[in-house]
Amino acid sequence: MVSGVSVIIPNYNNAHWLPQCIESCLQQGEKLGEVIIVDDHSTDNSLDVIRKYSQKYPSIVKLYLNPCKGANAARNFGFEQSTGDFIQWLDSDDFLLPGKFDTQVDALVNSGSDIAYSDFRFDYYIQNNLTRSEIKNFSPTNDYLFGLIKENWNAAHSYLIRRSYAEKLHVNKGWNPETKVGQDREYFTMAGILGAKFHYVPGVFAVYNKQDRGTISGMDFLQRLELNQKLENRFREEIRKSPYFNEKLKKKYLAVLDTHLLKACFYHPGIRLNTAINPVRINWKLMHWKMRMVMPFVYIKKHLELYF
């Protein structure tokens, strides 16, 4: 017996987008169990908007105030309040399309997989005006984790995850409160490292609103590189100790991370290696041909720094 989908929405100052977001959940039909909105100390009229829905749909829309601060802290708190057999992560400035729960829940039940993923749509906005849209398509693969490690990003709300696996990720800091960049990339990459089985469900079931406003993407490029390497260092450590992969697969994944590290060293001279990298393991296909021409010099310089 399926108890339904728990939608978990962290919100901060997105009053303008909240009605569209919440309505898209309410339109999902019988498989919707609850909509949990965790407000992260908003200073706009978000609380007024949310309360109107919670008063109109008291058994479905539930408002909480984040006891801590930050999007990942809000996500973790929201999950702890949830009860559904399936978990839908959704940012408050994005929205779902009809049929998502019917299609993805059935796919998970029939396939026995842990996480469903689908295509999604980018909507681009300038000053709250829609300027263009484009579809991001995916496909079935036998090694979804490999794409995640390569940074083939998929929007968090295009996924649907079984509660049992969300609990596993919760214990292992899938939504790490200390992570500042790549939060959703970390969550679903960690799912793969922890052995999750991903299942592709064709169709566009979510919309990602890309807005021209100050976000984490506006962070200084070099600072972002440093934080991204901190994130990938975690992946490296978790892959090495993971019981779900043989040595061949581990080398395949670590080769991508080592390649990313060398590329980061190319752009940021302040990044240093902690250990030597075997040049045979570098995935040269992940570099532009012009970068390949100078990378041997970067490689030598960074390895000399290890010893001198």
Number of C-alpha atoms within 10 A of each C-alpha: 4 11 12 18 27 26 27 26 27 27 27 21 18 22 20 15 18 21 18 15 21 25 13 16 25 18 15 18 13 11 18 21 25 23 25 24 27 28 26 20 17 14 11 13 12 20 21 11 17 23 15 13 17 18 12 11 14 13 11 18 22 21 19 17 18 21 13 13 13 19 24 21 20 27 25 20 20 26 24 11 14 20 15 20 18 28 26 25 21 27 24 25 24 23 23 27 18 16 15 24 24 14 15 26 22 14 18 23 12 9 13 13 16 21 26 23 27 25 21 25 20 17 18 17 16 12 9 14 10 13 10 10 15 11 12 14 13 16 12 13 12 9 12 18 22 18 15 18 24 14 14 12 14 20 22 19 22 27 26 26 25 21 21 13 19 22 15 14 19 17 10 14 16 23 23 19 17 11 18 15 18 16 19 20 21 23 19 25 22 24 23 21 21 19 16 21 19 26 24 20 22 17 17 20 23 24 23 21 20 16 16 11 12 8 8 11 11 9 12 9 11 15 11 17 20 18 15 20 17 14 18 19 15 13 19 21 11 14 21 16 11 14 11 13 16 10 9 8 14 16 15 14 23 21 21 22 21 22 21 22 21 22 19 19 21 18 12 15 12 10 17 15 16 10 8 13 17 9 13 8 15 19 16 16 10 14 16 9 11 8 14 15 10 11 18 13 12 17 18 10 13 21 17 12 11 12 7 5
